Amino acid sequence: MDNIYSLWEEILNELSSSVSSAIMTKWIKTLVPVSFDDDCLVLETATEFTKGIVKRFIPQIQTAAENVLGFDIKVNITVDEKNNQVQENTETKNNGSSFGEFHSEINSKNFEPTFSNFIVGNTNQFAYVAAVAVTNNPGSVHNPLFIYGESGLGKTHLLKAIRAELKRTRPGMNILYTSGENFLNEMINHMGEKNMGEFHNKYRNADILLMDDIQFIGKTSVAQEEFFYTFEALINQGKQIVLTSDRPPKDIPTLEERLRSRFVQGLLADIQPPMLETRIAIIRRKAQAFEMNIPDDVVEFIAERLKNNVRQIEGVVNKLYAVYSIDGNAPTIGVANDIIKDIIYYAQPTEVTINNIIDKVAASFGVSPEDIRSEKKKAEISNARQFAMYIMREVTNLTYEEIGAQFGGKKHSTVIYSIEASESKMEDNPQLKTTVYDIMKSIKDERND
């Protein structure tokens, strides 16, 4: 044997008969032989996480090495500390979870969002067709195009699909993709540097402006004024604008009327949560991208439990792939169930979740959590109590009776009345509706972190 690398190649060949090809490719072949002294083979890996995985296979590696060499040896796994620190920092930044190491591979398999990999169903077809029309005739139809819907339903996918298609068909086009928050931050920075001319040139010379989460510009009147003049400049030049938001223009309470009227002069297209068959198609398409087979019963299990957020569905498949990469076994309902529990509480929520709802409602409505749970009948307390019931019904799977039990044993008819009263009040008061939706979004986001 010429060197340690030749030895390692022979060991790998021997090992392939006892370890699956998936494990060999994903884990074992990433090891680097660094020394073989005193009958001890030292192999190095990039991170502590990988070390924890491959340590499970030390007995097989050791047996394979002994078969090649003809005598007993030891196998040690070490970590490249410098590379490990970089990896850990990246994992923490990306996710903070034990699956962070899979992100680079998963992202490489997560094709760029395009129209061809957007799963079309009854609840998003209108927005999809409108987005395609914009790419075929930018500036000529649906200008502006305003796509709205709750987080995780595909709005950003459509924006990026428009960008990808126009890059392909119109490579010379100046496409500006950004977000309402970035627009606001850039404006503040340029104002501080007294260089608004550069800011204006960037935004007002775009051939197509794609802006995600436009509702963020409603935070300041200055940002709205800047965007108004940007909007006017682009529209007057026949340039295309596509905007997304988590709500329609009429439900962005801080939005100035002149912007609201311009947003609706084009086309409004909403995206609703996908139906069961669409969710199943999303899971299968995602699994296909990973070259991973998910049994039909597992697919249906996931689709039936994650109903309102495409991003969560994709997150479950990502983690299924991570587990599959470790053990090479086909995903099971049990594994999927454990992953879903990490992503969203689909069963009765814990007391922590219930308390969180009451605490946030109390803070937003200017009363105390104790008041909400009490029998006090003051108008502001009763009002907050009704909205707490409404939010519990919206973001949990509690029954009316179970919700009533959280408020001293209220009858289910009282809970139903409270929910209906809350809905009526929100219809009459957009500002109130926004407050309630923001509470629900905050709770969902915290629960899914």
C-alpha positions as CSV (number, residue, x, y, z in Angstrom):
1,M,0.0,0.0,0.0
2,D,1.6,3.3,-1.1
3,N,-0.1,5.6,1.4
4,I,-2.9,6.1,3.8
5,Y,-5.3,7.2,1.0
6,S,-4.8,4.0,-0.8
7,L,-5.5,2.2,2.5
8,W,-8.7,4.2,3.0
9,E,-9.9,3.4,-0.6
10,E,-9.5,-0.3,0.1
11,I,-11.3,0.0,3.4
12,L,-14.2,1.9,1.6
13,N,-14.5,-0.9,-1.0
14,E,-14.6,-3.5,1.8
15,L,-17.1,-1.4,3.8
16,S,-19.5,-1.0,0.9
17,S,-20.8,-4.5,1.3
18,S,-22.0,-3.9,4.9
19,V,-23.2,-0.2,4.7
20,S,-25.9,1.2,2.5
21,S,-24.8,3.3,-0.5
22,A,-26.8,6.3,0.8
23,I,-24.8,6.2,4.1
24,M,-21.5,5.7,2.2
25,T,-22.1,8.6,0.0
26,K,-23.6,11.0,2.5
27,W,-21.3,10.3,5.5
28,I,-18.5,7.7,5.3
29,K,-16.9,9.0,2.1
30,T,-16.7,12.5,3.5
31,L,-14.2,11.3,6.1
32,V,-10.6,12.2,5.5
33,P,-7.8,9.8,6.7
34,V,-5.1,11.8,8.6
35,S,-2.9,9.2,10.2
36,F,-2.3,5.5,10.8
37,D,0.1,5.0,13.7
38,D,0.4,2.3,16.4
39,D,-2.5,0.3,14.8
40,C,-4.8,3.3,15.1
41,L,-6.5,4.8,12.1
42,V,-7.5,8.4,12.6
43,L,-10.3,9.8,10.4
44,E,-11.2,13.5,10.3
45,T,-14.6,15.1,9.6
46,A,-15.8,18.6,9.3
47,T,-18.2,19.1,12.3
48,E,-19.1,17.6,15.6
49,F,-22.5,16.8,14.2
50,T,-21.0,14.7,11.4
51,K,-18.8,13.0,14.0
52,G,-21.8,12.1,16.1
53,I,-23.3,10.4,13.0
54,V,-20.3,8.5,11.8
55,K,-19.4,7.3,15.3
56,R,-22.3,4.9,14.9
57,F,-20.5,3.2,12.1
58,I,-17.1,2.8,13.8
59,P,-17.6,-1.0,14.4
60,Q,-18.3,-1.5,10.6
61,I,-15.3,0.7,9.6
62,Q,-13.1,-1.2,12.1
63,T,-14.1,-4.6,10.8
64,A,-13.6,-3.5,7.2
65,A,-10.1,-2.2,8.1
66,E,-9.2,-5.4,9.9
67,N,-10.3,-7.5,6.9
68,V,-8.1,-5.4,4.6
69,L,-5.1,-5.4,7.0
70,G,-5.4,-8.8,8.6
71,F,-4.9,-7.6,12.2
72,D,-6.8,-5.7,14.9
73,I,-6.8,-2.0,14.8
74,K,-8.6,1.0,16.4
75,V,-10.6,3.7,14.6
76,N,-10.8,7.3,16.0
77,I,-12.8,10.1,14.6
78,T,-11.6,13.7,15.0
79,V,-12.9,17.1,14.0
80,D,-11.3,19.8,11.9
81,E,-11.8,22.4,14.6
82,K,-11.3,25.4,12.3
83,N,-13.9,24.2,9.8
84,N,-16.2,23.1,12.6
85,Q,-16.3,26.6,14.0
86,V,-17.3,28.0,10.6
87,Q,-19.9,25.3,10.1
88,E,-21.4,25.9,13.6
89,N,-21.6,29.6,13.0
90,T,-23.4,29.0,9.7
91,E,-25.8,26.5,11.2
92,T,-26.7,28.9,14.0
93,K,-27.2,31.7,11.6
94,N,-29.3,29.7,9.2
95,N,-31.5,27.8,11.6
96,G,-30.1,27.1,15.0
97,S,-31.3,23.5,14.8
98,S,-29.5,20.2,14.8
99,F,-30.4,19.9,11.1
100,G,-28.4,23.0,10.1
101,E,-25.7,20.9,8.5
102,F,-28.1,19.7,5.9
103,H,-28.9,23.2,4.7
104,S,-26.3,23.5,2.0
105,E,-27.3,20.2,0.4
106,I,-31.0,20.8,0.8
107,N,-30.7,24.3,-0.7
108,S,-28.8,22.9,-3.7
109,K,-31.6,20.5,-4.3
110,N,-34.2,23.2,-3.7
111,F,-34.5,24.3,-7.3
112,E,-34.8,28.0,-8.0
113,P,-38.5,29.0,-7.7
114,T,-39.9,29.0,-11.2
115,F,-43.3,28.7,-12.8
116,S,-42.6,25.1,-13.7
117,N,-42.1,24.0,-10.1
118,F,-44.9,26.1,-8.6
119,I,-47.7,23.7,-7.7
120,V,-51.0,25.1,-9.0
121,G,-54.3,24.5,-7.3
122,N,-57.7,26.0,-7.0
123,T,-56.6,28.4,-4.3
124,N,-53.6,29.9,-6.1
125,Q,-54.5,29.5,-9.8
126,F,-55.6,33.1,-10.3
127,A,-52.4,34.5,-8.9
128,Y,-50.3,32.1,-10.9
129,V,-52.1,33.0,-14.2
130,A,-51.7,36.7,-13.5
131,A,-48.0,36.3,-12.7
132,V,-47.4,34.4,-16.0
133,A,-49.3,37.1,-17.9
134,V,-47.0,39.8,-16.4
135,T,-43.9,38.0,-17.6
136,N,-45.4,37.6,-21.1
137,N,-46.3,41.3,-21.4
138,P,-44.5,43.3,-18.7
139,G,-45.9,46.8,-18.3
140,S,-48.9,46.1,-20.5
141,V,-51.2,44.0,-18.3
142,H,-52.0,43.9,-14.6
143,N,-50.0,46.9,-13.7
144,P,-49.5,46.9,-10.8
145,L,-50.1,43.2,-9.9
146,F,-50.8,43.0,-6.2
147,I,-50.6,39.4,-4.7
148,Y,-51.7,38.9,-1.1
149,G,-52.2,36.1,1.3
150,E,-50.9,34.8,4.6
151,S,-47.2,33.8,5.1
152,G,-45.9,30.7,3.5
153,L,-48.4,30.3,0.7
154,G,-46.2,31.0,-2.3
155,K,-46.2,34.7,-2.8
156,T,-42.5,35.0,-2.8
157,H,-42.2,31.9,-5.0
158,L,-44.3,33.7,-7.7
159,L,-42.2,36.9,-7.4
160,K,-39.0,34.9,-7.9
161,A,-40.6,32.9,-10.7
162,I,-41.3,36.2,-12.5
163,R,-37.7,37.2,-12.0
164,A,-36.4,33.9,-13.3
165,E,-38.6,33.8,-16.3
166,L,-37.8,37.4,-17.3
167,K,-34.0,36.8,-16.9
168,R,-34.4,33.9,-19.3
169,T,-36.6,35.6,-21.9
170,R,-35.4,39.2,-21.5
171,P,-31.8,39.1,-20.3
172,G,-31.3,42.8,-20.9
173,M,-34.1,43.8,-18.6
174,N,-33.2,45.7,-15.4
175,I,-35.1,43.6,-12.8
176,L,-35.2,44.9,-9.2
177,Y,-36.2,42.4,-6.6
178,T,-36.5,43.7,-3.0
179,S,-38.8,43.9,0.0
180,G,-40.7,46.7,1.7
181,E,-38.4,46.4,4.7
182,N,-35.3,46.7,2.5
183,F,-36.8,49.7,0.7
184,L,-37.4,51.4,4.1
185,N,-33.9,50.6,5.4
186,E,-32.2,51.7,2.2
187,M,-34.1,54.9,2.2
188,I,-33.1,55.6,5.8
189,N,-29.4,54.9,5.0
190,H,-29.4,57.1,2.0
191,M,-31.1,59.9,3.9
192,G,-28.4,59.6,6.5
193,E,-25.7,59.8,3.9
194,K,-27.5,62.6,2.1
195,N,-27.4,60.6,-1.1
196,M,-31.0,60.3,-2.1
197,G,-30.1,60.7,-5.8
198,E,-28.5,57.2,-5.8
199,F,-31.6,55.8,-4.1
200,H,-33.9,57.4,-6.7
201,N,-31.8,56.2,-9.6
202,K,-31.8,52.6,-8.4
203,Y,-35.6,52.4,-7.9
204,R,-36.9,54.7,-10.6
205,N,-34.8,53.3,-13.4
206,A,-35.9,49.7,-13.0
207,D,-37.7,48.0,-15.9
208,I,-39.6,45.8,-13.4
209,L,-39.9,46.3,-9.7
210,L,-40.7,43.2,-7.6
211,M,-41.4,44.0,-4.0
212,D,-42.2,41.5,-1.3
213,D,-44.1,42.5,1.9
214,I,-45.1,46.0,0.7
215,Q,-47.0,46.5,4.0
216,F,-43.7,47.4,5.7
217,I,-43.6,50.8,4.0
218,G,-46.7,51.7,6.0
219,K,-44.5,52.2,9.0
220,T,-43.5,55.8,8.1
221,S,-45.1,58.6,6.0
222,V,-41.7,59.4,4.5
223,A,-41.3,55.8,3.1
224,Q,-44.8,56.0,1.7
225,E,-44.0,59.3,0.0
226,E,-40.8,57.9,-1.5
227,F,-42.6,54.9,-2.8
228,F,-45.4,57.0,-4.2
229,Y,-43.0,58.9,-6.4
230,T,-41.2,55.7,-7.3
231,F,-44.5,54.1,-8.2
232,E,-45.6,57.1,-10.3
233,A,-42.2,57.3,-12.1
234,L,-42.3,53.6,-13.1
235,I,-46.0,53.5,-14.1
236,N,-45.6,56.6,-16.2
237,Q,-42.7,55.0,-18.1
238,G,-44.7,51.8,-18.7
239,K,-42.6,49.8,-16.3
240,Q,-44.1,46.8,-14.5
241,I,-44.6,46.7,-10.8
242,V,-45.5,43.5,-8.8
243,L,-46.2,43.7,-5.1
244,T,-47.0,41.2,-2.4
245,S,-48.5,41.6,1.1
246,D,-49.9,39.5,3.8
247,R,-53.2,41.4,3.4
248,P,-55.1,43.4,0.7
249,P,-54.5,47.1,0.4
250,K,-57.8,48.0,2.2
251,D,-56.6,46.1,5.3
252,I,-53.3,47.9,5.6
253,P,-54.6,50.6,8.0
254,T,-51.6,52.9,7.9
255,L,-51.4,53.0,4.2
256,E,-52.1,56.4,2.7
257,E,-55.2,56.6,0.5
258,R,-53.2,57.7,-2.6
259,L,-51.2,54.6,-2.5
260,R,-54.1,52.4,-1.7
261,S,-56.0,53.7,-4.7
262,R,-53.0,53.1,-7.0
263,F,-52.4,49.5,-5.7
264,V,-56.0,48.6,-6.7
265,Q,-55.9,50.2,-10.1
266,G,-54.2,47.1,-11.5
267,L,-55.1,43.6,-10.4
268,L,-55.5,42.1,-6.9
269,A,-54.9,38.4,-6.7
270,D,-55.2,36.5,-3.5
271,I,-53.7,33.2,-2.5
272,Q,-55.5,31.0,0.0
273,P,-54.2,27.9,1.9
274,P,-53.9,24.9,-0.5
275,M,-56.5,22.2,-0.7
276,L,-55.6,18.6,0.2
277,E,-54.7,17.4,-3.3
278,T,-52.4,20.4,-3.8
279,R,-50.7,19.8,-0.5
280,I,-50.1,16.2,-1.5
281,A,-48.7,17.3,-4.9
282,I,-46.3,19.8,-3.1
283,I,-45.0,17.0,-0.9
284,R,-44.4,14.6,-3.8
285,R,-42.7,17.3,-5.9
286,K,-40.4,18.2,-3.0
287,A,-39.6,14.6,-2.3
288,Q,-38.9,14.0,-6.0
289,A,-36.3,16.8,-6.0
290,F,-34.5,14.9,-3.2
291,E,-34.8,11.7,-5.1
292,M,-36.5,10.3,-2.0
293,N,-39.6,8.1,-2.0
294,I,-42.2,8.9,0.6
295,P,-44.8,6.2,1.1
296,D,-48.4,7.3,0.2
297,D,-49.6,6.9,3.8
298,V,-46.9,9.3,5.0
299,V,-47.6,11.8,2.3
300,E,-51.3,11.8,3.3
301,F,-50.5,12.0,7.0
302,I,-48.4,15.2,6.5
303,A,-50.9,16.7,4.1
304,E,-53.8,16.2,6.5
305,R,-52.0,17.8,9.4
306,L,-50.3,20.8,7.8
307,K,-53.1,22.7,6.1
308,N,-52.3,26.4,6.1
309,N,-48.6,26.9,5.2
310,V,-46.7,25.6,2.2
311,R,-43.4,26.6,3.8
312,Q,-44.1,24.3,6.8
313,I,-45.0,21.4,4.5
314,E,-41.6,21.9,2.7
315,G,-39.9,22.1,6.0
316,V,-41.2,18.7,7.0
317,V,-40.0,17.2,3.8
318,N,-36.6,18.8,4.3
319,K,-36.2,17.2,7.7
320,L,-37.5,13.9,6.4
321,Y,-34.7,14.0,3.9
322,A,-32.2,14.8,6.7
323,V,-33.3,11.7,8.6
324,Y,-33.3,9.6,5.4
325,S,-29.8,10.8,4.7
326,I,-28.7,9.4,8.1
327,D,-30.3,6.0,8.2
328,G,-31.3,5.4,4.6
329,N,-34.7,4.1,5.6
330,A,-38.0,5.2,3.9
331,P,-39.8,7.8,6.0
332,T,-42.5,6.5,8.3
333,I,-45.6,8.1,9.9
334,G,-43.9,8.0,13.3
335,V,-40.9,10.0,12.0
336,A,-43.1,12.4,10.2
337,N,-45.2,12.9,13.3
338,D,-42.2,13.7,15.4
339,I,-41.0,16.3,12.8
340,I,-44.4,17.9,12.6
341,K,-44.5,18.3,16.4
342,D,-41.3,20.3,16.0
343,I,-42.8,22.5,13.4
344,I,-46.3,23.2,14.6
345,Y,-48.6,22.0,17.4
346,Y,-51.4,20.4,15.5
347,A,-52.9,18.8,18.7
348,Q,-54.3,20.6,21.7
349,P,-51.8,23.3,22.5
350,T,-49.9,23.4,25.8
351,E,-50.8,25.8,28.6
352,V,-47.9,27.9,27.5
353,T,-49.5,28.5,24.1
354,I,-52.8,29.4,25.7
355,N,-51.1,31.8,28.2
356,N,-49.2,33.4,25.3
357,I,-52.5,34.2,23.5
358,I,-54.0,35.7,26.6
359,D,-50.9,37.7,27.4
360,K,-50.6,39.1,23.8
361,V,-54.3,40.0,23.7
362,A,-54.1,41.7,27.1
363,A,-51.1,43.8,26.1
364,S,-52.7,44.9,22.8
365,F,-56.1,45.8,24.4
366,G,-54.7,47.5,27.5
367,V,-56.0,45.1,30.1
368,S,-54.4,42.4,32.3
369,P,-54.4,38.6,31.7
370,E,-56.1,38.2,35.0
371,D,-58.9,40.5,33.8
372,I,-59.4,38.4,30.7
373,R,-59.8,35.2,32.6
374,S,-62.0,36.9,35.2
375,E,-65.8,37.4,35.3
376,K,-65.5,41.1,35.0
377,K,-68.0,42.7,32.6
378,K,-66.4,46.1,31.9
379,A,-66.6,46.7,28.1
380,E,-62.9,46.8,27.4
381,I,-62.3,43.6,29.4
382,S,-65.3,41.8,27.7
383,N,-64.0,42.9,24.3
384,A,-60.5,41.6,25.0
385,R,-61.9,38.3,26.3
386,Q,-64.0,37.9,23.1
387,F,-60.9,38.4,20.9
388,A,-58.9,36.0,23.0
389,M,-61.6,33.3,22.3
390,Y,-61.6,34.2,18.6
391,I,-57.8,33.8,18.4
392,M,-57.8,30.5,20.3
393,R,-60.3,29.2,17.8
394,E,-58.2,30.4,14.8
395,V,-54.7,29.2,15.9
396,T,-55.5,26.1,17.9
397,N,-57.6,22.9,17.6
398,L,-59.5,23.6,20.8
399,T,-63.2,22.9,20.7
400,Y,-65.7,25.5,21.8
401,E,-66.1,23.7,25.1
402,E,-62.3,23.6,25.6
403,I,-62.0,27.3,24.9
404,G,-64.8,28.0,27.3
405,A,-63.0,26.0,30.0
406,Q,-60.1,28.5,29.7
407,F,-62.5,31.3,30.8
408,G,-64.1,29.9,33.9
409,G,-66.3,27.3,32.1
410,K,-68.1,29.5,29.6
411,K,-70.7,27.6,27.6
412,H,-70.0,26.7,24.0
413,S,-72.8,29.0,22.9
414,T,-71.1,31.9,24.7
415,V,-67.8,31.1,22.9
416,I,-69.6,31.0,19.5
417,Y,-71.3,34.3,20.2
418,S,-67.9,35.9,21.2
419,I,-66.3,34.6,18.0
420,E,-69.1,35.9,15.8
421,A,-69.0,39.3,17.6
422,S,-65.3,39.5,17.1
423,E,-65.6,38.8,13.4
424,S,-68.3,41.5,13.1
425,K,-66.2,44.1,14.9
426,M,-63.2,43.4,12.6
427,E,-65.3,43.9,9.5
428,D,-66.4,47.3,10.8
429,N,-62.9,48.3,11.9
430,P,-59.9,47.5,9.7
431,Q,-57.4,48.8,12.3
432,L,-58.8,46.3,14.8
433,K,-58.7,43.5,12.3
434,T,-55.0,44.3,11.6
435,T,-54.3,44.2,15.4
436,V,-55.9,40.8,15.7
437,Y,-54.1,39.4,12.6
438,D,-50.8,40.7,13.9
439,I,-51.3,38.9,17.2
440,M,-52.2,35.7,15.4
441,K,-49.2,36.0,13.1
442,S,-46.9,36.7,16.1
443,I,-48.2,33.6,17.9
444,K,-47.8,31.4,14.9
445,D,-44.3,32.7,14.1
446,E,-43.1,32.1,17.7
447,R,-44.7,28.6,17.7
448,N,-43.0,27.7,14.5
449,D,-39.5,29.0,15.3
